[in-house]
Amino acid sequence: MTPTRGRRALQVRRAGGAYQGAFEAVFAILIGVGFGYWADASFDTSPWGLLVGLALGFSAFVLRLVRLAREMQALADEEERTPGER
């Protein structure tokens, strides 16, 4: 693989990982809110289920963003180590 092709492959991999992470993070909040809403409807605990679901979804969102940042940093470090055109 040529240096330019290798560099391009890393950029594509990084962009794909960013989109995947963003979708996972947003869906974490939506799923948490959905479960909270369901709990409120099932157990008549409004608004506590929704609030707990939102908090759990937001926590999962933040955790996913932290992991995504670490992955992106690792890819950036790998890109720096890859010899290529500067």
N, C-alpha and C positions, 0 to 999 in steps of 0.2 A: 504494500500500500504506500502510495506516495505521501509525503508530508502534508500536502494540501488536502488530500482525500481523508487522511487520518484526522486532521484538524476539523474538517467539515463534519465528519462522523461524530466527533465529540460534541460539536455544537448542536447537531440534530438530536443527539441523545439527551443533552441537557434541556433543550426546549421541550422534548416529549415528556421528560420527567417533571418539568415545571407544570405543564398542563395537567398531567395526571394528578399531581399533588394538589393543585388548585381545585380540581373537581372533587377529589376525596375530601378535602377540607370543607368545602361548601356542603357536600352531602352529609358530612358528619353532623353539622348543625341541623339540617333538615330532618334527619333521622331522629336525632335527639328530641326535637320539638314534636315530631310525629308520635313518638312513644309517650312523651309527656301528655300530649293531647288525648291519646288513647287511654292513658291511666286516669286522667281527669274524668273522661266520659264513663269509664268502667267502674271506678271506685268513688265517684262524686267527691273528688278532692280539689276541685277547681279553686284557685289557679296553681296549687302547689306542684302538681305533676308536670304541668307545662314549664314552670320555673326550674324545677329540677332537671327536666329533659333539656331545656335550653342551656343550663349550666354545664351539664355533661357533654352536650354537643359542642359547646364553645371550648370546653377543655380539650376535647378530641381534636378540634380545629387547630388550637394553638400547638398541641403536641405534634400534629402533622406538619404544620409550618416549620417548627423547629427541626424536625427530621428532614424536611425538604431542604432547608437551608444547609444542613450538614452535608446532604448528598450533593447539592450544587457546589459547595465549597470543595468537596473531594474531586468532583469533575473538573473544576477550575484548576485545582492543583495538578491534576493529571494532564490537563491541557498545557500547563506551563512546562511540565517535564517533557512533553512531546516535542521533539525538534520540528520546527516548521518555519515558514516564511515569516519574517518580522518586518 
